[in-house]
Amino acid sequence: MPYVNVRITKDGTTKEQKAQIVREITLTLQNVLGKKPEHTHVIIDEVDEENWGFAGMLTDEYRRLNPS
């Protein structure tokens, strides 16, 4: 029973995008490892940007200083 936990920042990811992530991860596990889709669990955790840090600062601060 594969269990995949995907953590992303909560920044506007749509339900359709999340569904695509689940489909594609499930398909990859099926194609590469032969895992049955009905046994595959994919969990998406959305974390507030103020609760995720990297490069020595919180993500919301980093994005404010480094706009895409």
Secondary structure, DSSP 8 states (H G I E B T S, - for coil): --EEEEEEE-S---HHHHHHHHHHHHHHHHHHH---GGG-EEEEEEE-GGG-EETTEEHHHHHHHS--
